[in-house]
Amino acid sequence: MCAKPVIGIPSDRRIVEPHPFHMVGEKYISAIVDGARSLPVLLPALGGRLPAGELLTAIDGLFLTGSPSNVEPHHYGGSPSRSGTLHDPARDATTLPLIDAALAAGMPVFAVCRGFQELNVVLGGSLHPFVHEVPGYHVHKENPADPLDVQYAPAHPVKLVEGGLLHALAGRGSVMVNSLHSQGIAQLASDVRIEALADDGLVEAFSVDKYNSFALAVQWHPEWRVTENEFSMAMFSAFGDACRDFAQRHR
Ligand SMILES: N[C@@H](CCC(=O)NCCCC(=O)O)C(=O)O
């Protein structure tokens, strides 16, 4: 039986008074175990203290999670954030170079929510910090006062673009997705394939073909109760298979 691929999950750096911790939400870890059928390895948010090339030698795939923190706007030429915006510079300093190196190495990459936004920034795109304040766009963020089951419940449909990976995995042209984000794509990166659009026209998923590997980013949260959602399981299973193939070719 072939060994399971090892999938790196970069951590957030958060202060649990008075100490800094590096952490990943359990639902992301579970989705790699149960959906991708792979071994999750949490990567510390140490930035340049652990060069991206070194980290990549230990993994067969890269999974970028969501986070309440925003990518700092200086990474995409954006205006300074409003005061009180939560940032995580240690995560930015870790994930942005790591994504670039993983793509260049042809390593499979799967990105969710903040991870979706990071991938767009790495590939030259930009973000709206408050997409609901942009004329024409709907409110895409959750109500944090709601119970988690409500926050992560299906919130709006997305149109899956025919000929794309998600359309093939879903076997249909539209799915309902959850929605827990304030930021959204302003300028979509170049050389990517739009995979899904919200009914207000916001890009909700894209893939990257030019590196001849699995590189998929979605704005919603397929990790939420992954085993209960056939489409989510199909995404994580396809990602795990791509990582398995990468491991066999590179280990
Ligand atoms: N901060 C960004 C990204 C939002 C995001 O990832 N939300 C999920 C946080 C909780 C979780 O990990 O599920 C934005 O506001 O757009």
The ligand as an SDF file (V2000), in Angstrom:
LIG
                    3D

 16 15  0  0  0  0  0  0  0  0999 V2000
  -10.0500   37.5600    6.4800 N   0  0  0  0  0  0  0  0  0  0  0  0
  -10.4250   37.2610    5.1110 C   0  0  0  0  0  0  0  0  0  0  0  0
  -10.6180   35.7600    4.9340 C   0  0  0  0  0  0  0  0  0  0  0  0
  -11.8510   35.2660    5.6700 C   0  0  0  0  0  0  0  0  0  0  0  0
  -11.7510   33.8250    6.1540 C   0  0  0  0  0  0  0  0  0  0  0  0
  -10.8420   33.0770    5.8310 O   0  0  0  0  0  0  0  0  0  0  0  0
  -12.7280   33.4800    6.9910 N   0  0  0  0  0  0  0  0  0  0  0  0
  -12.7460   32.2280    7.7000 C   0  0  0  0  0  0  0  0  0  0  0  0
  -12.2510   32.4430    9.1290 C   0  0  0  0  0  0  0  0  0  0  0  0
  -12.6060   31.3130   10.0660 C   0  0  0  0  0  0  0  0  0  0  0  0
  -12.2350   29.9490    9.4900 C   0  0  0  0  0  0  0  0  0  0  0  0
  -11.0240   29.6300    9.4360 O   0  0  0  0  0  0  0  0  0  0  0  0
  -13.1260   29.2250    9.0110 O   0  0  0  0  0  0  0  0  0  0  0  0
  -11.6990   37.9930    4.7210 C   0  0  0  0  0  0  0  0  0  0  0  0
  -12.3250   38.5830    5.6280 O   0  0  0  0  0  0  0  0  0  0  0  0
  -12.0720   37.9640    3.5320 O   0  0  0  0  0  0  0  0  0  0  0  0
  1  2  1  0
  2  3  1  0
  2 14  1  0
  3  4  1  0
  4  5  1  0
  5  6  2  0
  5  7  1  0
  7  8  1  0
  8  9  1  0
  9 10  1  0
 10 11  1  0
 11 12  2  0
 11 13  1  0
 14 15  2  0
 14 16  1  0
M  END
$$$$
